[in-house]
Amino acid sequence: MSKNLSQIIYYGARLILGVVFIYASFDKILHPALFAKTIYNYQILPDGLINLTAVVLPWIELIMGIFFVIDFWMPGTVVLSNILLLSYLGALLFNVARGLDINCGCFSTSTESSINIWYVLRDTSFLLLSVYLFFVVFWSRSTRVSIKVSQK
């Protein structure tokens, strides 16, 4: 793959994930009580962690989104995004397997349609972008380090 195409894909993936995380955070930040109810409906977290998660998680998403857009602290950002996206996808799949009919709560605290295959595919595509960025950030970093070491 040419260097220019690689850079376009890298910047595109960063921008897509950045915008997604920023957009996903807004409604949750504005309506933490409704987001807490959505988290509760997943029936995964202990009750004592629901309110804390509803307050903290949207801010993490916002900061991560900003970091993706401005290309800041990419090693930490891609690791955290992979952890979060795996968690989100796992929660979706877990509740689909249990047959729970709850709304996703992914981008809005309003009443969305219940979880379906579209949400799983969407979150999988976001995870694939994040995994791609993970390999670009860490593989290119290790390549640069090994080149510098071998030149000494």
Buried (B, 14 or more C-beta within 10 A) or exposed (E): EEEEEEEEBBEEBBEBBBEBBBBBBBBBBEBBEBBBBBBBBBEBBEEEEBBEBBBEBBEBBBBBBBBBBEEEEBEEBBBBBBEBBBEBBEBBBEBBEEEEEBBBBBBBBEEBEEBEEEBBEBBBEBBEBBBBBBEBBBEEEEEEEEEEEEEE
